[in-house]
Amino acid sequence: MQRAFLDLGAVPHAHPAPGLDGLVAEREATISEIAPALRAGYDCAAAMGTEHYEINAYEAAIRLADELGESEVASLLRMTLEQELDALSKLGEQADRLARTAVEQPVV
């Protein structure tokens, strides 16, 4: 990611991510309401939400890079997007496994 900024002649700076902070706050505010046996699945779903958020940001950045004619930057962003999509896929597999476990071992 840093290389994409450097290719654009910009210096990357950390900024707050209110959307991600909101997802974390939502999880923290509601986790106690979830039955302990279901919390792993809930946490997995929350992680999937953050991946979707990040994927959306990368897709928007790729569109902008494409429109600016910055093909090298767009390529770097696409590589990172692929990593995010892979992480989401793995989380989805984990969510499926956790859902099966929850169904097989009902909460009392």
C-alpha positions in Angstrom: 0.0 0.0 0.0 2.8 2.4 0.9 4.3 1.8 -2.6 1.0 3.0 -4.2 1.3 6.3 -2.3 5.0 6.7 -3.3 4.1 6.0 -6.9 1.7 8.9 -6.7 4.3 11.1 -5.1 2.3 11.2 -1.8 3.2 10.4 1.7 0.8 8.0 3.5 -0.7 9.3 6.7 -2.7 7.4 9.2 -6.2 8.7 9.7 -9.1 7.6 11.9 -11.5 5.2 10.3 -14.9 6.1 11.8 -16.7 3.4 9.8 -14.4 0.6 11.1 -14.5 2.1 14.6 -18.3 1.9 14.4 -18.2 -1.8 13.4 -15.9 -2.4 16.4 -18.1 -0.4 18.7 -21.2 -2.3 17.5 -19.6 -5.6 18.2 -18.5 -4.5 21.7 -21.9 -3.2 22.5 -23.7 -6.3 21.5 -21.4 -9.3 22.3 -22.7 -9.7 25.8 -26.2 -10.3 24.4 -24.9 -13.3 22.4 -25.0 -16.7 24.0 -21.4 -17.8 24.8 -21.7 -20.8 22.5 -22.5 -18.5 19.5 -19.9 -15.8 20.2 -17.2 -17.3 17.9 -19.6 -17.1 15.0 -20.6 -13.6 16.0 -17.0 -12.5 16.1 -16.4 -14.1 12.7 -19.4 -12.2 11.2 -18.0 -9.0 12.7 -14.6 -9.7 11.1 -16.4 -10.3 7.8 -18.0 -6.9 8.2 -14.6 -5.2 8.5 -13.4 -7.1 5.4 -16.4 -5.9 3.4 -15.6 -2.4 4.5 -12.0 -2.6 3.4 -13.0 -4.3 0.1 -15.3 -1.4 -0.6 -12.5 1.1 0.1 -10.1 -0.7 -2.2 -12.7 -1.0 -5.0 -13.3 2.8 -4.8 -9.6 3.5 -4.8 -9.0 1.3 -7.9 -11.8 3.1 -9.8 -10.1 6.4 -9.0 -6.7 5.2 -9.9 -8.0 3.8 -13.2 -9.7 7.1 -14.0 -6.5 9.0 -13.3 -4.6 6.7 -15.7 -2.5 5.4 -12.8 -2.3 1.8 -14.0 0.6 0.8 -11.7 -1.2 2.1 -8.7 -4.4 0.4 -9.7 -2.4 -2.9 -10.1 -1.0 -2.6 -6.6 -4.4 -1.9 -5.2 -5.8 -4.9 -7.1 -3.2 -7.1 -5.5 -4.2 -5.9 -2.0 -7.9 -6.2 -2.9 -7.2 -9.9 -3.9 -5.7 -10.4 -0.4 -8.8 -8.9 1.2 -11.1 -11.1 -0.9 -9.1 -14.1 0.1 -9.3 -13.2 3.7 -13.1 -12.7 3.4 -13.4 -16.1 1.7 -11.5 -17.8 4.5 -13.7 -16.0 7.1 -16.7 -17.2 5.2 -15.5 -20.8 5.4 -15.0 -20.4 9.1 -18.4 -18.8 9.5 -19.9 -21.9 7.7 -18.1 -24.2 10.0 -19.2 -22.3 13.1 -22.8 -22.2 11.9 -22.8 -26.0 11.4 -21.4 -26.4 14.9 -24.0 -24.1 16.4 -26.8 -26.1 14.7 -25.4 -29.4 15.7 -24.9 -28.3 19.3 -28.0 -26.1 20.1 -27.7 -23.5 22.8 -29.6 -24.4 26.0 
